Amino acid sequence: MGVTFLNVLVKRLPDDPQGEELQFLIDTGATYSLVPSEVLDRLGVKPHHTLTVTLADGSKTGRPMGGAYFEYAGVGGAAPVLFGQPGDAILLGATALEAMGRMIDPLSRDLRQLPAMLGRVTM
């Protein structure tokens, strides 16, 4: 199992001229992404509630949660984001990857297009 880091652009909204490119640890085991609070504050991202999360040591804590736009290689999507505190890793979680229509290839650790599936019911 390898570790993958990617530079990803974060914005408040897709059309916002202001964004910040950060180096993210890709964590497919994490549901949500985590970005330092000071970055999200600068971008104008506002939290809408606090989420209780379980840390690696098993303890529980709260982190504010909002929504942000993530973009990699010209492809982006909106996803929930946790407001990180000092010492928190900058993480790109599964919801942001899926919002961008991307997945991690488990062998090469490269970002690949996520197959888009649509179900149809016929009678």
C-alpha positions as CSV (number, residue, x, y, z in Angstrom):
1,M,0.0,0.0,0.0
2,G,1.4,3.4,-1.0
3,V,0.9,6.9,0.0
4,T,-0.3,9.4,-2.5
5,F,0.0,13.2,-2.4
6,L,-1.6,15.5,-4.9
7,N,-1.7,19.3,-5.4
8,V,-5.4,20.2,-5.5
9,L,-7.0,23.6,-6.0
10,V,-9.6,24.6,-3.3
11,K,-12.2,27.3,-3.8
12,R,-15.4,28.4,-2.2
13,L,-17.4,28.1,-5.5
14,P,-16.3,27.0,-9.0
15,D,-16.4,30.5,-10.5
16,D,-14.5,32.2,-7.6
17,P,-11.3,33.8,-8.9
18,Q,-9.6,33.2,-5.6
19,G,-8.5,29.7,-4.7
20,E,-5.5,28.0,-3.0
21,E,-3.5,25.0,-4.3
22,L,-2.6,22.7,-1.4
23,Q,-0.7,19.4,-1.2
24,F,-3.2,16.8,0.0
25,L,-2.7,13.4,1.3
26,I,-5.2,11.2,-0.5
27,D,-7.1,9.2,2.1
28,T,-9.6,6.9,0.5
29,G,-10.5,5.6,3.9
30,A,-11.6,9.1,5.0
31,T,-15.1,10.1,4.1
32,Y,-14.5,13.9,4.3
33,S,-11.6,16.2,3.3
34,L,-9.8,18.3,5.8
35,V,-8.4,21.8,5.0
36,P,-6.7,24.2,7.5
37,S,-9.3,26.6,9.0
38,E,-7.2,29.6,8.1
39,V,-7.3,28.6,4.4
40,L,-11.0,28.1,4.4
41,D,-11.6,31.4,6.2
42,R,-9.5,33.2,3.6
43,L,-11.5,31.7,0.8
44,G,-14.8,32.7,2.5
45,V,-16.0,29.1,3.2
46,K,-18.3,29.1,6.2
47,P,-19.1,26.2,8.5
48,H,-22.7,25.1,8.7
49,H,-22.4,22.7,11.6
50,T,-19.9,20.8,13.8
51,L,-19.3,17.1,13.1
52,T,-18.0,14.7,15.7
53,V,-15.1,12.7,14.3
54,T,-13.0,9.8,15.7
55,L,-9.3,10.4,15.7
56,A,-6.7,7.7,14.9
57,D,-6.2,7.1,18.7
58,G,-9.9,6.4,19.1
59,S,-10.7,9.6,20.9
60,K,-13.6,11.8,19.6
61,T,-13.6,15.5,18.9
62,G,-15.6,18.0,16.9
63,R,-14.6,19.8,13.7
64,P,-16.6,22.5,11.9
65,M,-17.9,21.4,8.5
66,G,-18.8,23.4,5.4
67,G,-18.7,22.9,1.7
68,A,-15.9,23.7,-0.8
69,Y,-15.0,23.2,-4.5
70,F,-12.0,20.9,-5.2
71,E,-10.3,20.9,-8.6
72,Y,-7.5,18.7,-10.0
73,A,-6.2,18.8,-13.6
74,G,-9.1,21.0,-14.7
75,V,-11.8,18.7,-13.3
76,G,-13.7,19.7,-10.1
77,G,-16.6,19.1,-7.8
78,A,-18.2,20.4,-4.6
79,A,-17.9,18.3,-1.5
80,P,-18.1,18.6,2.3
81,V,-14.9,19.8,4.1
82,L,-13.8,19.8,7.7
83,F,-12.1,22.9,9.1
84,G,-8.7,21.6,10.3
85,Q,-6.8,22.7,13.4
86,P,-3.1,23.0,13.9
87,G,-1.5,19.6,13.7
88,D,-4.3,18.1,11.5
89,A,-3.2,16.5,8.2
90,I,-4.5,18.1,5.0
91,L,-6.6,15.2,3.6
92,L,-8.6,14.6,0.4
93,G,-11.3,12.2,1.3
94,A,-13.6,9.9,-0.7
95,T,-16.5,12.4,-1.1
96,A,-14.2,15.0,-2.8
97,L,-12.7,12.4,-5.1
98,E,-16.1,11.1,-6.1
99,A,-17.3,14.7,-6.6
100,M,-14.4,15.2,-9.1
101,G,-15.3,11.9,-10.8
102,R,-11.9,10.4,-9.8
103,M,-10.6,7.4,-8.0
104,I,-7.2,6.1,-7.0
105,D,-5.8,3.2,-9.0
106,P,-4.8,0.8,-6.2
107,L,-1.7,-0.5,-8.1
108,S,-0.2,2.6,-9.7
109,R,-1.6,5.1,-7.0
110,D,-2.5,7.4,-9.9
111,L,-5.8,9.3,-10.1
112,R,-8.1,7.8,-12.7
113,Q,-11.6,8.7,-14.0
114,L,-14.3,7.1,-11.9
115,P,-16.7,5.1,-14.1
116,A,-20.1,6.9,-14.2
117,M,-22.9,4.4,-13.8
118,L,-26.6,5.2,-14.3
119,G,-29.4,2.8,-13.5
120,R,-32.5,2.7,-15.6
121,V,-35.7,0.9,-14.8
122,T,-37.8,-0.3,-17.7
123,M,-41.2,-1.8,-17.6
